[in-house]
Structure formats: C-alpha cells, structure tokens
Amino acid sequence: MKLDSVKHIGIIGLGMIGDSMAVLTTGHGYKTTCVARRAEMIPEYKKTYDNYFRQMIAQGVAPANQLEICEKYLKYTLDYNELADCDVIFECVNENLELKFDILARIEEICTNVKAICSVSSTITPDEMGQKMTKYKDRLIVTHPFNPAHMVPFFECCGGAATDPAAMDFVVELLESLDRKPVVLKKPTPGFIGNRLQFALWREALSLVESGICDPRDIDTCLNYSFCPRYTSIGIYEHFDNGGLMLNQAGCNGTFPHLSNVTEAPPAVTDRIAKGELGARSEGKIGFYDWNGVDMEAYQARVNAPYWRFIDWDLPTE
C-alpha cells in the first residue's frame, strides 16, 4: 500500500537500474523526479521506461492504458534543485566513490528534509560512501536490488555505523509498499547476500568446467532441471533442515574438501578475456557460448519468465 508520508521520490543516475526504479515507483503512484546527467540521453531513458510498461501490458499484468497513467507521475530533469522537497532519494550512479561523494554532497545541500537516501550500490558500504557527509549520514542506507528492479522483488538493505534504526525501518516500509521483499543485513559485508551466494555457485561452476568434469551447457542443464526450480518456492535452509542435519553433515564432509577455494577470477575467465571473447554483448558475441544468431528477444523472455508472477501491484488508475 502506498505510504501517505511519501509525497515525492527522487532518482539520481539513470540507465539500467534507475529506469527500472522509475517504473517501480510510478507504478505504485509515487510522484517521481529523475535527474539525468545529459539532456541528450533523456529520450533513451524514456524509451526504456515506456518499453518496460509495454512489456507489462503485453503480459497482461497491467491494463492497456497503464503507461499513459503512470507517466503522469514521472518527470525528467537536469536540475538537482527539483529534488529539494523529496522524501526519499534513490542514488543509482556508477560504482565510483568520488562520484557518490559528489552526489551525496548535492543532496545534503539541496534537500530540505529527506527521510532516507537509498544507494543501490552493490559493492560500496554506507560507511565508505558517507564518510564526507555532514547532515544526513544517519539516513544513508544501501538498498541493493537485482536487475531489473521492478521485476525482481528482492532488496538487501545495509546500514552503516551512523544509520538511524528509524530510517532503516522507514526504508523497509517503503520497499514493502513497492511490493519488494527487503532483508536487513546485521552488518556490512562485500557482496552483501545475493552476490556472495551467486558468485560462490559461479566459482564452483567454473571449477567443474576447468577440471574437465563437464561443459558449460551441462552446468546450465543441471541448474535448470535440478535444484534451482525448487528454490523458487522454498529456501535452502528449509530444504536442508527438512532433509535432516545428519544427512547434511555427511554431505558437507564429503563435498567441502573438494570445492574450489580460488580467490580471483580463474583462467576460464581471464583466458577468454585475453582472446577478446567477452560474452554476448561484445563485438564478436563469443564467450562461453557463441551468441551469434541467437534470438535475443526470446532469450530475454526466458530471463523475465519467472518474475511476472511478482507483478501484482495496486497500480494507479488515474
């Protein structure tokens, strides 16, 4: 349910996450102002915003006129002063600490009484980015989403030493009003929760291929058709607790000694980079797979397929 206490949300830093955040906030009826760094990019940002809503309409999770309704809540600007009365700012700029220092200084100078500054950083903690703040350090919180933020409901929230617990409570309430599933970390850690889990799995997948045990396609087939679908409806702790900890102990003791413990990207990655095989978005479209001729629209449809069920919002009607 939309919070009456939030009248205006600001988004700084558009592109991959910022555009998606604008869909999320306006899709819940919040007045949203997006600050762009370059005027010539605004049409591209709006095009992405429009396309996200058209996808929702095509999937039947939003009515045909939803874009027309929600864009009334959206404004693009180059002027930071238009964020002066914002209750919440989502900072979505690049993972550049000096840039974040600059943005946070602007917010402290311009915003009269912002309740929370939510950074979508995936690597920089609040203590690092807030070290030069003088006014709102107690309101700075990392709210790390997964892309696209309007599709994937999980947010991991991380406060710093100066974070006011009341500010964290407010951010959790706001995210829940956006139909997100936030969790609060007890303390900061590199990679937070999601990326640590994802990269632990990725490290072992790389090791299995490098060791000659299987091919990349075998790994993906395993993930698609074994345990990953299970974890869309139950959790890993539920799974192993239900199976019994005696059995789990045997699995840990039999498997852990053989798991990869490398501490940097292995040759499976670095050798491909050296050869210019950078993945689907590179010029040659070669990575672990050959992406030439792949129907990327169909691929994107597969990426989105598990998440449409989460878009069950109380959409604005006017």
C-alpha positions, 0 to 999 in steps of 0.5 A: 500500500502506498505510504501517505508520508511519501509525497515525492521520490527522487532518482539520481543516475539513470540507465539500467537500474534507475529506469527500472526504479522509475517504473517501480515507483510510478507504478505504485503512484509515487510522484517521481523526479529523475535527474539525468546527467545529459539532456541528450540521453533523456529520450533513451531513458524514456524509451526504456521506461515506456518499453518496460510498461509495454512489456507489462501490458503485453503480459497482461499484468497491467491494463492497456492504458497503464503507461499513459497513467503512470507517466503522469507521475514521472518527470525528467530533469537536469536540475538537482534543485527539483529534488529539494522537497523529496522524501526519499532519494534513490542514488543509482550512479556508477560504482565510483566513490568520488562520484557518490561523494559528489552526489551525496554532497548535492543532496545534503545541500539541496534537500530540505528534509529527506527521510532516507537516501537509498544507494543501490550500490552493490559493492560500496558500504554506507560507511565508505560512501558517507564518510564526507557527509555532514547532515544526513549520514544517519539516513544513508542506507544501501538498498541493493536490488537485482536487475531489473528492479521492478521485476525482481522483488528482492532488496538487501538493505545495509546500514552503516555505523551512523544509520538511524534504526528509524530510517532503516525501518522507514526504508523497509516500509517503503520497499514493502509498499513497492511490493519488494521483499527487503532483508536487513543485513546485521552488518556490512559485508562485500557482496552483501547476500545475493552476490556472495551466494551467486558468485560462490555457485559461479566459482564452483561452476567454473571449477567443474568446467576447468577440471574437465568434469563437464561443459558449460551447457551441462552446468546450465542443464543441471541448474535448470532441471535440478535444484534451482526450480525448487528454490523458487518456492522454498529456501535452502535452509528449509530444504536442508533442515527438512532433509535432516542435519545428519544427512547434511553433515555427511554431505558437507564432509564429503563435498567441502574438501573438494570445492574450489577455494580460488580467490580471483577470477580463474583462467576460464575467465581471464583466458577468454578475456585475453582472446577478446571473447567477452560474452554476448554483448561484445563485438564478436558475441563469443564467450562461453557460448557463441551468441551469434544468431541467437534470438535475443528477444526470446532469450530475454523472455526466458530471463523475465519468465519467472518474475511476472508472477511478482507483478501484482501491484495496486497500480494507479488508475488515474 
